[in-house]
């Protein structure tokens, strides 16, 4: 694969990770400032009035009923912290800052480790796909770091 194509994949991967980070920040903010469990339960109840056998509404209602205020707060902090860290790293990578490459590799390695442990307990296909994406992004970041180091094109 040509270097230009690899670099393009690197940019796409970093931008996708940035979009994911912004989504995490928005969702974390919603969880922090709104009682999402109550909103989901109300939505599901309205849907169940129209169709008592609604698969989605029944599952959403059941899930929201078990979602405590403490779980919402923890989830909000988790999403906000992950999102902020990722945005910080994405900006560094897009600006080609030297510190961003090893820092991104370390953070992605932590994410991959956590996701792998979670996958072993849940067997979640989306989690497996996210882990594969993060591993691919790690390779792209490592490859770009090596290439830029050789060319001396990194900024402090």
DSSP file (Angstrom, degrees, kcal/mol; ACC not computed):
  #  RESIDUE AA STRUCTURE BP1 BP2  ACC     N-H-->O    O-->H-N    N-H-->O    O-->H-N    TCO  KAPPA ALPHA  PHI   PSI    X-CA   Y-CA   Z-CA
    1    1 A X              0   0    0      0, 0.0     2,-0.0     0, 0.0     5,-0.0   0.000 360.0 360.0 360.0 135.5    0.0    0.0    0.0
    2    2 A X     >  -     0   0    0      1,-0.1     4,-2.1     4,-0.0     3,-0.4  -0.336 360.0-119.0 -71.2 151.5    1.4    3.4   -0.9
    3    3 A X  H  > S+     0   0    0      1,-0.2     4,-2.8     2,-0.2     5,-0.2   0.857 113.3  57.7 -57.3 -38.4    2.3    5.9    1.8
    4    4 A X  H  > S+     0   0    0      1,-0.2     4,-2.1     2,-0.2    -1,-0.2   0.906 108.3  46.0 -61.2 -41.5   -0.2    8.4    0.5
    5    5 A X  H  > S+     0   0    0     -3,-0.4     4,-2.3     2,-0.2    -1,-0.2   0.889 112.2  50.5 -68.6 -39.8   -3.0    5.9    1.0
    6    6 A X  H  X S+     0   0    0     -4,-2.1     4,-2.4     2,-0.2    -2,-0.2   0.917 110.9  49.3 -64.0 -42.5   -1.8    4.9    4.5
    7    7 A X  H  X S+     0   0    0     -4,-2.8     4,-2.6     2,-0.2    -2,-0.2   0.901 109.3  52.3 -63.3 -40.0   -1.6    8.5    5.5
    8    8 A X  H  X S+     0   0    0     -4,-2.1     4,-2.5     2,-0.2    -2,-0.2   0.911 110.0  48.4 -62.5 -42.3   -5.2    9.0    4.1
    9    9 A X  H  X S+     0   0    0     -4,-2.3     4,-3.0     2,-0.2    -1,-0.2   0.894 109.7  53.6 -62.8 -40.1   -6.4    6.1    6.3
   10   10 A X  H  X S+     0   0    0     -4,-2.4     4,-2.5     2,-0.2    -2,-0.2   0.945 110.5  46.1 -57.8 -49.7   -4.5    7.6    9.2
   11   11 A X  H  X S+     0   0    0     -4,-2.6     4,-2.5     2,-0.2    -2,-0.2   0.916 113.7  48.4 -61.6 -44.0   -6.4   10.9    8.8
   12   12 A X  H  X S+     0   0    0     -4,-2.5     4,-2.7     1,-0.2    -1,-0.2   0.929 112.5  49.0 -62.2 -45.7   -9.7    9.2    8.3
   13   13 A X  H  X S+     0   0    0     -4,-3.0     4,-2.2     1,-0.2    -2,-0.2   0.904 112.4  47.4 -61.0 -42.8   -9.2    7.1   11.4
   14   14 A X  H  X S+     0   0    0     -4,-2.5     4,-2.2     2,-0.2    -1,-0.2   0.905 112.6  49.0 -67.0 -41.4   -8.1   10.0   13.5
   15   15 A X  H  X S+     0   0    0     -4,-2.5     4,-2.5     2,-0.2    -2,-0.2   0.911 111.1  50.1 -65.0 -41.4  -11.1   12.1   12.3
   16   16 A X  H  X S+     0   0    0     -4,-2.7     4,-2.4     2,-0.2    -2,-0.2   0.901 110.4  49.9 -62.3 -40.0  -13.5    9.2   13.1
   17   17 A X  H  X S+     0   0    0     -4,-2.2     4,-2.0     2,-0.2    -1,-0.2   0.877 110.5  51.1 -65.5 -36.5  -12.0    8.9   16.6
   18   18 A X  H  X S+     0   0    0     -4,-2.2     4,-2.4     2,-0.2    -2,-0.2   0.899 109.1  49.6 -65.4 -41.8  -12.5   12.6   17.0
   19   19 A X  H  X S+     0   0    0     -4,-2.5     4,-2.2     1,-0.2    -2,-0.2   0.903 110.7  50.6 -63.2 -40.7  -16.1   12.3   15.9
   20   20 A X  H  X S+     0   0    0     -4,-2.4     4,-2.3     2,-0.2    -1,-0.2   0.887 109.1  52.0 -61.9 -39.6  -16.5    9.5   18.4
   21   21 A X  H  X S+     0   0    0     -4,-2.0     4,-2.2     2,-0.2    -2,-0.2   0.914 108.9  48.8 -64.4 -44.0  -15.0   11.7   21.1
   22   22 A X  H  X S+     0   0    0     -4,-2.4     4,-2.4     1,-0.2    -1,-0.2   0.897 110.7  51.3 -63.9 -39.6  -17.4   14.6   20.4
   23   23 A X  H  X S+     0   0    0     -4,-2.2     4,-2.8     1,-0.2     5,-0.2   0.907 108.9  51.1 -62.3 -42.0  -20.3   12.1   20.6
   24   24 A X  H  X S+     0   0    0     -4,-2.3     4,-2.8     2,-0.2    -2,-0.2   0.896 109.7  50.2 -62.0 -40.1  -19.1   10.9   23.9
   25   25 A X  H  X S+     0   0    0     -4,-2.2     4,-2.4     2,-0.2    -2,-0.2   0.924 112.5  46.6 -64.7 -44.3  -18.9   14.4   25.2
   26   26 A X  H  X S+     0   0    0     -4,-2.4     4,-2.4     2,-0.2    -2,-0.2   0.943 115.7  44.8 -63.0 -48.2  -22.4   15.2   24.1
   27   27 A X  H  X S+     0   0    0     -4,-2.8     4,-2.6     1,-0.2    -2,-0.2   0.902 112.8  51.5 -64.2 -40.6  -23.8   12.0   25.5
   28   28 A X  H  X S+     0   0    0     -4,-2.8     4,-1.9    -5,-0.2    -1,-0.2   0.912 110.1  49.5 -61.7 -42.0  -21.9   12.5   28.8
   29   29 A X  H  X S+     0   0    0     -4,-2.4     4,-2.2     2,-0.2     5,-0.2   0.905 110.1  50.5 -62.7 -42.2  -23.2   16.0   29.1
   30   30 A X  H  X S+     0   0    0     -4,-2.4     4,-2.2     1,-0.2    -2,-0.2   0.925 111.7  47.8 -61.1 -44.2  -26.8   14.8   28.5
   31   31 A X  H  < S+     0   0    0     -4,-2.6    -1,-0.2     1,-0.2    -2,-0.2   0.848 112.6  50.1 -64.7 -33.2  -26.3   12.1   31.2
   32   32 A X  H  < S+     0   0    0     -4,-1.9    -1,-0.2    -5,-0.2    -2,-0.2   0.869 121.8  29.7 -73.4 -37.1  -24.9   14.7   33.6
   33   33 A X  H  < S+     0   0    0     -4,-2.2     2,-0.4    -5,-0.1    -2,-0.2   0.599 118.3  49.2-104.4 -12.2  -27.6   17.3   33.2
   34   34 A X  S  < S-     0   0    0     -4,-2.2     2,-1.6    -5,-0.2     3,-0.2  -0.957  78.5-120.9-128.5 147.1  -30.7   15.2   32.4
   35   35 A X     >  +     0   0    0     -2,-0.4     4,-1.7     1,-0.2     3,-0.4  -0.672  35.3 179.3 -83.6  88.1  -32.3   12.2   34.0
   36   36 A X  H  > S+     0   0    0     -2,-1.6     4,-3.0     1,-0.2     5,-0.3   0.824  73.4  62.6 -64.7 -33.5  -32.1   10.1   30.9
   37   37 A X  H  > S+     0   0    0      1,-0.2     4,-2.5     2,-0.2    -1,-0.2   0.920 105.7  45.9 -58.1 -44.4  -33.6    7.0   32.6
   38   38 A X  H  > S+     0   0    0     -3,-0.4     4,-2.4     2,-0.2    -1,-0.2   0.895 113.1  50.1 -65.1 -40.0  -36.8    8.9   33.2
   39   39 A X  H  X S+     0   0    0     -4,-1.7     4,-2.5     2,-0.2    -2,-0.2   0.928 112.8  46.0 -64.5 -45.2  -36.8   10.2   29.6
   40   40 A X  H  X S+     0   0    0     -4,-3.0     4,-2.9     2,-0.2     5,-0.2   0.911 112.4  50.8 -65.4 -42.0  -36.3    6.8   28.1
   41   41 A X  H  X S+     0   0    0     -4,-2.5     4,-2.7    -5,-0.3    -2,-0.2   0.921 111.4  48.1 -61.4 -43.3  -38.9    5.2   30.4
   42   42 A X  H  X S+     0   0    0     -4,-2.4     4,-2.2     2,-0.2    -2,-0.2   0.921 113.2  48.0 -63.3 -44.0  -41.5    7.9   29.4
   43   43 A X  H  X S+     0   0    0     -4,-2.5     4,-2.1     1,-0.2    -2,-0.2   0.937 113.7  47.0 -60.3 -47.2  -40.7    7.4   25.7
   44   44 A X  H  X S+     0   0    0     -4,-2.9     4,-2.5     1,-0.2    -2,-0.2   0.889 109.7  53.3 -65.1 -40.0  -41.0    3.6   26.1
   45   45 A X  H  X S+     0   0    0     -4,-2.7     4,-1.7     2,-0.2    -1,-0.2   0.923 109.4  48.8 -61.5 -43.8  -44.3    3.9   28.0
   46   46 A X  H  X S+     0   0    0     -4,-2.2     4,-1.3     1,-0.2    -1,-0.2   0.907 112.9  47.6 -61.9 -41.5  -45.8    6.0   25.2
   47   47 A X  H  X S+     0   0    0     -4,-2.1     4,-2.4     1,-0.2    -1,-0.2   0.869 109.4  53.9 -67.3 -35.7  -44.6    3.5   22.6
   48   48 A X  H  < S+     0   0    0     -4,-2.5    -1,-0.2     2,-0.2    -2,-0.2   0.795 101.3  59.2 -71.0 -27.6  -46.0    0.6   24.6
   49   49 A X  H  < S+     0   0    0     -4,-1.7     3,-0.3     1,-0.2    -1,-0.2   0.910 112.8  39.6 -63.3 -41.3  -49.4    2.3   24.8
   50   50 A X  H  < S+     0   0    0     -4,-1.3     2,-0.3     1,-0.3    -2,-0.2   0.877 138.0  12.2 -75.5 -38.7  -49.5    2.2   21.0
   51   51 A X    ><  -     0   0    0     -4,-2.4     3,-2.1    -5,-0.1    -1,-0.3  -0.769  61.7-172.4-143.5  93.1  -47.9   -1.3   20.6
   52   52 A X  T 3  S+     0   0    0     -3,-0.3    -4,-0.1    -2,-0.3    -1,-0.1   0.683  88.8  54.6 -61.0 -17.6  -47.6   -3.3   23.8
   53   53 A X  T 3  S+     0   0    0     -5,-0.1     2,-0.3     4,-0.0    -1,-0.3   0.267  73.3 140.1 -99.1  11.3  -45.6   -6.0   22.0
   54   54 A X    <>  -     0   0    0     -3,-2.1     4,-2.3     1,-0.2     5,-0.2  -0.383  41.5-156.5 -61.4 118.1  -42.9   -3.5   20.7
   55   55 A X  H  > S+     0   0    0     -2,-0.3     4,-2.1     2,-0.2     5,-0.2   0.943  91.3  44.7 -60.0 -50.5  -39.6   -5.3   21.0
   56   56 A X  H  > S+     0   0    0      1,-0.2     4,-2.8     2,-0.2     5,-0.2   0.932 114.1  48.1 -63.1 -48.3  -37.6   -2.0   21.2
   57   57 A X  H  > S+     0   0    0      1,-0.2     4,-2.5     2,-0.2     5,-0.2   0.902 111.7  50.1 -62.2 -42.1  -39.9   -0.3   23.7
   58   58 A X  H  X S+     0   0    0     -4,-2.3     4,-2.1     2,-0.2    -1,-0.2   0.912 114.3  44.4 -63.3 -42.3  -40.0   -3.3   26.0
   59   59 A X  H  X S+     0   0    0     -4,-2.1     4,-2.6    -5,-0.2    -2,-0.2   0.901 113.7  49.6 -70.5 -40.3  -36.2   -3.6   26.1
   60   60 A X  H  X S+     0   0    0     -4,-2.8     4,-2.9     2,-0.2     5,-0.2   0.920 111.7  49.1 -62.9 -42.9  -35.6    0.1   26.5
   61   61 A X  H  X S+     0   0    0     -4,-2.5     4,-1.9    -5,-0.2    -2,-0.2   0.929 112.9  47.1 -63.0 -44.9  -38.1    0.3   29.4
   62   62 A X  H  X S+     0   0    0     -4,-2.1     4,-0.7    -5,-0.2    -1,-0.2   0.907 114.4  46.8 -62.8 -42.2  -36.5   -2.7   31.1
   63   63 A X  H >< S+     0   0    0     -4,-2.6     3,-1.0     1,-0.2     4,-0.2   0.935 112.9  48.5 -65.0 -46.8  -33.0   -1.3   30.6
   64   64 A X  H >< S+     0   0    0     -4,-2.9     3,-1.1     1,-0.3    -1,-0.2   0.804 103.8  61.6 -66.3 -29.3  -34.0    2.2   31.8
   65   65 A X  H 3< S+     0   0    0     -4,-1.9    -1,-0.3     1,-0.2    -2,-0.2   0.762 106.8  45.1 -68.2 -24.0  -35.7    0.8   34.9
   66   66 A X  T << S+     0   0    0     -3,-1.0     2,-0.9    -4,-0.7    -1,-0.2   0.339  87.9 102.4-100.0   5.8  -32.4   -0.7   36.1
   67   67 A X    <   -     0   0    0     -3,-1.1   -30,-0.1    -4,-0.2    -1,-0.0  -0.795  59.9-160.5 -96.8 102.6  -30.4    2.4   35.4
   68   68 A X     >  -     0   0    0     -2,-0.9     4,-2.2     1,-0.1     5,-0.1  -0.251  31.1-109.2 -79.8 167.0  -29.8    4.2   38.7
   69   69 A X  H  > S+     0   0    0      1,-0.2     4,-2.4     2,-0.2     5,-0.2   0.870 121.6  52.8 -62.3 -37.5  -28.8    7.8   39.3
   70   70 A X  H  > S+     0   0    0      2,-0.2     4,-2.7     1,-0.2    -1,-0.2   0.901 108.2  49.9 -65.9 -40.0  -25.3    6.6   40.4
   71   71 A X  H  > S+     0   0    0      2,-0.2     4,-2.6     1,-0.2    -2,-0.2   0.891 110.7  50.3 -65.4 -38.6  -24.9    4.6   37.2
   72   72 A X  H  X S+     0   0    0     -4,-2.2     4,-2.5     2,-0.2    -2,-0.2   0.922 112.1  47.1 -63.6 -44.1  -26.0    7.7   35.2
   73   73 A X  H  X S+     0   0    0     -4,-2.4     4,-2.5     2,-0.2     5,-0.2   0.929 113.8  47.1 -64.7 -45.8  -23.5    9.9   37.0
   74   74 A X  H  X S+     0   0    0     -4,-2.7     4,-2.7     1,-0.2    -2,-0.2   0.924 113.1  49.3 -60.7 -45.0  -20.7    7.3   36.6
   75   75 A X  H  X S+     0   0    0     -4,-2.6     4,-2.8    -5,-0.2     5,-0.2   0.894 110.0  51.7 -62.3 -40.1  -21.5    6.9   32.9
   76   76 A X  H  X S+     0   0    0     -4,-2.5     4,-2.8     2,-0.2     5,-0.2   0.938 112.5  44.6 -62.2 -47.7  -21.5   10.7   32.4
   77   77 A X  H  X S+     0   0    0     -4,-2.5     4,-2.7     2,-0.2     5,-0.3   0.902 113.6  51.4 -63.5 -40.7  -18.1   11.0   34.0
   78   78 A X  H  X S+     0   0    0     -4,-2.7     4,-2.4    -5,-0.2     5,-0.2   0.950 114.2  42.3 -60.3 -50.8  -16.8    8.0   32.0
   79   79 A X  H  X S+     0   0    0     -4,-2.8     4,-2.7     2,-0.2     5,-0.2   0.916 115.8  49.0 -64.8 -44.0  -18.0    9.4   28.7
   80   80 A X  H  X S+     0   0    0     -4,-2.8     4,-2.7    -5,-0.2     5,-0.2   0.930 113.2  46.1 -63.0 -45.4  -16.9   13.0   29.4
   81   81 A X  H  X S+     0   0    0     -4,-2.7     4,-2.3    -5,-0.2     5,-0.2   0.930 115.4  46.2 -65.5 -44.3  -13.4   12.0   30.5
   82   82 A X  H  X S+     0   0    0     -4,-2.4     4,-2.5    -5,-0.3    -2,-0.2   0.931 114.4  48.6 -61.6 -45.0  -12.9    9.6   27.5
   83   83 A X  H  X S+     0   0    0     -4,-2.7     4,-2.6    -5,-0.2    -2,-0.2   0.915 112.1  47.1 -62.5 -44.8  -14.2   12.2   25.1
   84   84 A X  H  X S+     0   0    0     -4,-2.7     4,-2.3     2,-0.2    -1,-0.2   0.914 113.3  48.7 -65.2 -43.3  -12.0   15.0   26.4
   85   85 A X  H  X S+     0   0    0     -4,-2.3     4,-2.2    -5,-0.2    -2,-0.2   0.929 113.0  47.9 -61.6 -45.1   -8.9   12.9   26.4
   86   86 A X  H  X S+     0   0    0     -4,-2.5     4,-3.1    -5,-0.2     5,-0.2   0.912 110.4  50.7 -64.7 -42.3   -9.6   11.7   22.9
   87   87 A X  H  X S+     0   0    0     -4,-2.6     4,-2.6     1,-0.2     5,-0.2   0.934 110.0  51.1 -60.2 -45.1  -10.3   15.3   21.6
   88   88 A X  H  X S+     0   0    0     -4,-2.3     4,-1.8     1,-0.2    -1,-0.2   0.915 114.8  42.6 -56.5 -46.3   -7.0   16.4   23.1
   89   89 A X  H  X S+     0   0    0     -4,-2.2     4,-2.7     2,-0.2    -2,-0.2   0.893 112.1  53.0 -70.3 -40.6   -5.1   13.6   21.4
   90   90 A X  H  X S+     0   0    0     -4,-3.1     4,-2.9     2,-0.2     5,-0.2   0.921 109.0  49.6 -61.4 -44.4   -6.9   13.9   18.1
   91   91 A X  H  X S+     0   0    0     -4,-2.6     4,-1.7    -5,-0.2    -1,-0.2   0.922 111.7  49.5 -61.1 -43.3   -6.0   17.6   18.0
   92   92 A X  H  <>S+     0   0    0     -4,-1.8     5,-2.8    -5,-0.2    -2,-0.2   0.908 112.6  47.0 -61.8 -42.4   -2.4   16.8   18.8
   93   93 A X  H ><5S+     0   0    0     -4,-2.7     3,-1.3     1,-0.2    -2,-0.2   0.923 111.7  49.3 -66.4 -43.6   -2.3   14.1   16.0
   94   94 A X  H 3<5S+     0   0    0     -4,-2.9    -1,-0.2     1,-0.3    -2,-0.2   0.797 112.7  48.2 -67.3 -26.8   -3.9   16.4   13.4
   95   95 A X  T 3<5S-     0   0    0     -4,-1.7    -1,-0.3    -5,-0.2    -2,-0.2   0.413 113.4-123.1 -90.2   1.5   -1.4   19.1   14.3
   96   96 A X  T < 5 +     0   0    0     -3,-1.3    59,-2.5    -4,-0.2     2,-0.4   0.877  45.5 173.7  60.5  43.1    1.4   16.6   14.1
   97   97 A X  B >>< -a  155   0A   0     -5,-2.8     3,-0.9    57,-0.2     4,-0.7  -0.670  34.0-134.9 -82.3 133.8    2.7   17.2   17.6
   98   98 A X  H >> S+     0   0    0     57,-4.7     3,-0.9    -2,-0.4     4,-0.8   0.884 102.1  54.0 -57.2 -44.3    5.4   14.8   18.7
   99   99 A X  H 3> S+     0   0    0     56,-0.3     4,-1.7     1,-0.2    -1,-0.3   0.766  97.6  67.2 -62.7 -26.5    3.9   14.1   22.1
  100  100 A X  H <> S+     0   0    0     -3,-0.9     4,-2.3    -8,-0.2    -1,-0.2   0.803  92.5  58.9 -69.8 -29.6    0.6   13.1   20.6
  101  101 A X  H <X S+     0   0    0     -3,-0.9     4,-2.2    -4,-0.7    -1,-0.2   0.977 112.3  34.4 -68.7 -56.7    1.8    9.9   18.9
  102  102 A X  H  X S+     0   0    0     -4,-0.8     4,-2.4     1,-0.2    -1,-0.2   0.887 119.2  53.4 -66.3 -34.7    3.2    8.0   21.9
  103  103 A X  H  X S+     0   0    0     -4,-1.7     4,-2.5     2,-0.2    -1,-0.2   0.920 110.0  47.8 -63.5 -42.1    0.4    9.4   24.1
  104  104 A X  H  X S+     0   0    0     -4,-2.3     4,-3.0     1,-0.2     5,-0.2   0.903 110.6  51.5 -64.5 -41.6   -2.2    8.2   21.7
  105  105 A X  H  X S+     0   0    0     -4,-2.2     4,-2.1     2,-0.2    -1,-0.2   0.913 111.5  47.6 -61.4 -41.9   -0.6    4.8   21.5
  106  106 A X  H  X S+     0   0    0     -4,-2.4     4,-1.9     2,-0.2    -2,-0.2   0.929 114.7  45.0 -65.3 -45.3   -0.6    4.5   25.3
  107  107 A X  H  X S+     0   0    0     -4,-2.5     4,-2.5     1,-0.2    -2,-0.2   0.926 113.6  49.4 -66.3 -44.1   -4.2    5.6   25.6
  108  108 A X  H  X S+     0   0    0     -4,-3.0     4,-2.9     1,-0.2    -1,-0.2   0.878 108.1  54.8 -62.7 -36.4   -5.4    3.4   22.8
  109  109 A X  H  X S+     0   0    0     -4,-2.1     4,-2.3    -5,-0.2    -1,-0.2   0.902 108.9  48.2 -62.7 -39.9   -3.5    0.4   24.4
  110  110 A X  H  X S+     0   0    0     -4,-1.9     4,-2.6     2,-0.2    -2,-0.2   0.925 112.3  48.8 -64.2 -44.2   -5.5    1.1   27.6
  111  111 A X  H  X S+     0   0    0     -4,-2.5     4,-3.2     1,-0.2     5,-0.2   0.933 112.0  48.7 -59.6 -46.4   -8.8    1.2   25.7
  112  112 A X  H  X S+     0   0    0     -4,-2.9     4,-2.4     2,-0.2    -1,-0.2   0.901 111.5  49.7 -62.6 -41.7   -8.0   -2.0   23.8
  113  113 A X  H  X S+     0   0    0     -4,-2.3     4,-2.2    -5,-0.2    -1,-0.2   0.949 114.5  43.9 -61.7 -49.3   -7.1   -3.7   27.0
  114  114 A X  H  X S+     0   0    0     -4,-2.6     4,-2.6     1,-0.2    -2,-0.2   0.924 114.6  49.6 -61.6 -45.6  -10.3   -2.6   28.8
  115  115 A X  H  X S+     0   0    0     -4,-3.2     4,-2.7     1,-0.2    -1,-0.2   0.871 109.7  51.6 -63.7 -37.2  -12.4   -3.4   25.7
  116  116 A X  H  X S+     0   0    0     -4,-2.4     4,-2.1    -5,-0.2    -1,-0.2   0.919 110.4  48.0 -66.1 -43.5  -10.9   -6.9   25.4
  117  117 A X  H  X S+     0   0    0     -4,-2.2     4,-0.9     2,-0.2    -2,-0.2   0.931 114.2  46.9 -61.4 -45.2  -11.6   -7.6   29.1
  118  118 A X  H >X S+     0   0    0     -4,-2.6     4,-2.0     1,-0.2     3,-0.6   0.895 109.8  54.4 -62.8 -40.1  -15.2   -6.4   28.6
  119  119 A X  H 3X S+     0   0    0     -4,-2.7     4,-3.3     1,-0.2    -1,-0.2   0.898 101.4  58.0 -61.8 -40.3  -15.5   -8.4   25.4
  120  120 A X  H 3< S+     0   0    0     -4,-2.1    -1,-0.2     1,-0.2    -2,-0.2   0.802 114.3  39.0 -61.0 -27.7  -14.5  -11.6   27.2
  121  121 A X  H << S+     0   0    0     -4,-0.9    -1,-0.2    -3,-0.6    -2,-0.2   0.748 130.5  25.7 -91.2 -25.7  -17.4  -11.1   29.6
  122  122 A X  H  < S-     0   0    0     -4,-2.0    -3,-0.2    -5,-0.1    -2,-0.2   0.722  79.1-145.4-110.6 -27.0  -20.0   -9.8   27.1
  123  123 A X     <  +     0   0    0     -4,-3.3     2,-0.5    -5,-0.3    -4,-0.1   0.843  35.5 175.8  56.7  36.1  -19.1  -11.2   23.7
  124  124 A X     >  -     0   0    0     -6,-0.2     4,-2.0     1,-0.2    -1,-0.2  -0.603  27.9-154.8 -76.6 121.2  -20.4   -8.0   22.2
  125  125 A X  H  > S+     0   0    0     -2,-0.5     4,-2.6     2,-0.2     5,-0.2   0.922  95.0  52.4 -63.7 -45.6  -19.8   -7.8   18.5
  126  126 A X  H  > S+     0   0    0      1,-0.2     4,-2.4     2,-0.2    -1,-0.2   0.897 109.7  50.2 -58.5 -37.3  -19.9   -3.9   18.4
  127  127 A X  H  > S+     0   0    0      2,-0.2     4,-2.1     1,-0.2    -1,-0.2   0.891 109.9  50.1 -66.1 -39.0  -17.2   -4.0   21.2
  128  128 A X  H  X S+     0   0    0     -4,-2.0     4,-2.3     2,-0.2    -2,-0.2   0.913 111.2  48.9 -64.1 -42.1  -15.1   -6.4   19.2
  129  129 A X  H  X S+     0   0    0     -4,-2.6     4,-2.5     2,-0.2    -2,-0.2   0.899 110.3  50.9 -65.1 -40.3  -15.4   -4.1   16.1
  130  130 A X  H  X S+     0   0    0     -4,-2.4     4,-2.7    -5,-0.2    -1,-0.2   0.894 109.8  50.9 -62.5 -39.5  -14.4   -1.1   18.1
  131  131 A X  H  X S+     0   0    0     -4,-2.1     4,-2.5     2,-0.2    -2,-0.2   0.906 109.8  48.9 -65.4 -42.2  -11.4   -3.0   19.4
  132  132 A X  H  X S+     0   0    0     -4,-2.3     4,-2.4     2,-0.2    -2,-0.2   0.914 111.6  50.4 -62.6 -42.4  -10.4   -4.0   15.9
  133  133 A X  H  X S+     0   0    0     -4,-2.5     4,-2.7     1,-0.2    -2,-0.2   0.937 111.4  47.8 -59.6 -47.0  -10.8   -0.3   14.8
  134  134 A X  H  X S+     0   0    0     -4,-2.7     4,-2.4     2,-0.2    -2,-0.2   0.881 111.3  50.3 -64.1 -38.3   -8.6    0.9   17.7
  135  135 A X  H  X S+     0   0    0     -4,-2.5     4,-2.1     2,-0.2    -1,-0.2   0.908 111.8  48.2 -64.7 -41.3   -5.9   -1.7   16.9
  136  136 A X  H  X S+     0   0    0     -4,-2.4     4,-2.3     2,-0.2    -2,-0.2   0.918 111.7  49.5 -63.7 -43.3   -5.9   -0.6   13.3
  137  137 A X  H  X S+     0   0    0     -4,-2.7     4,-2.9     1,-0.2     5,-0.2   0.884 107.4  55.3 -63.7 -38.2   -5.7    3.0   14.4
  138  138 A X  H  X S+     0   0    0     -4,-2.4     4,-2.7     2,-0.2    -1,-0.2   0.929 108.7  47.7 -59.1 -44.6   -2.8    2.1   16.7
  139  139 A X  H  X S+     0   0    0     -4,-2.1     4,-2.9     1,-0.2    -2,-0.2   0.922 112.7  48.8 -62.6 -43.2   -0.9    0.6   13.8
  140  140 A X  H  X S+     0   0    0     -4,-2.3     4,-2.6     2,-0.2    -2,-0.2   0.902 112.5  47.6 -64.0 -41.6   -1.7    3.7   11.7
  141  141 A X  H  X S+     0   0    0     -4,-2.9     4,-2.6     2,-0.2    -2,-0.2   0.932 114.2  47.2 -64.2 -45.7   -0.5    6.1   14.5
  142  142 A X  H  X S+     0   0    0     -4,-2.7     4,-2.5    -5,-0.2    -2,-0.2   0.925 113.2  48.8 -60.6 -45.7    2.7    4.0   15.0
  143  143 A X  H  X S+     0   0    0     -4,-2.9     4,-2.5     1,-0.2    -2,-0.2   0.926 113.5  45.9 -61.3 -46.2    3.3    3.9   11.2
  144  144 A X  H  X S+     0   0    0     -4,-2.6     4,-2.9     2,-0.2     5,-0.2   0.889 111.2  53.2 -66.0 -39.0    2.8    7.7   10.9
  145  145 A X  H  X S+     0   0    0     -4,-2.6     4,-2.5     2,-0.2    -2,-0.2   0.930 111.3  45.8 -60.7 -46.5    5.0    8.3   13.9
  146  146 A X  H  X S+     0   0    0     -4,-2.5     4,-2.0     2,-0.2    -2,-0.2   0.923 114.4  48.1 -62.2 -44.7    7.9    6.3   12.5
  147  147 A X  H  X S+     0   0    0     -4,-2.5     4,-1.7     1,-0.2    -2,-0.2   0.927 114.5  45.1 -63.3 -45.5    7.5    7.9    9.1
  148  148 A X  H  X>S+     0   0    0     -4,-2.9     5,-2.0     1,-0.2     4,-1.3   0.868 110.4  54.7 -68.5 -36.0    7.4   11.4   10.5
  149  149 A X  H  <5S+     0   0    0     -4,-2.5    -1,-0.2    -5,-0.2    -2,-0.2   0.905 108.5  48.8 -62.6 -41.1   10.4   10.7   12.8
  150  150 A X  H  <5S+     0   0    0     -4,-2.0    -1,-0.2     1,-0.2    -2,-0.2   0.871 116.1  42.8 -65.2 -37.3   12.5    9.6    9.9
  151  151 A X  H  <5S-     0   0    0     -4,-1.7    -1,-0.2    -5,-0.2    -2,-0.2   0.604 105.6-128.2 -85.0 -12.1   11.6   12.7    7.9
  152  152 A X  T  <5 +     0   0    0     -4,-1.3    -3,-0.2    -3,-0.2    -4,-0.1   0.799  66.8 133.3  69.5  28.3   12.0   15.0   10.9
  153  153 A X      < +     0   0    0     -5,-2.0     2,-0.3    -6,-0.2    -4,-0.1   0.268  31.8 109.5 -97.8  12.4    8.5   16.4   10.3
  154  154 A X        -     0   0    0     -6,-0.4     2,-0.4    -9,-0.1   -57,-0.2  -0.617  56.1-144.1 -89.3 148.8    7.2   16.3   13.8
  155  155 A X  B      a   97   0A   0    -59,-2.5   -57,-4.7    -2,-0.3   -56,-0.3  -0.854 360.0 360.0-108.9 147.0    6.6   19.4   15.9
  156  156 A X              0   0    0     -2,-0.4   -59,-0.1   -59,-0.2   -57,-0.1   0.483 360.0 360.0 -71.2 360.0    7.1   19.5   19.7
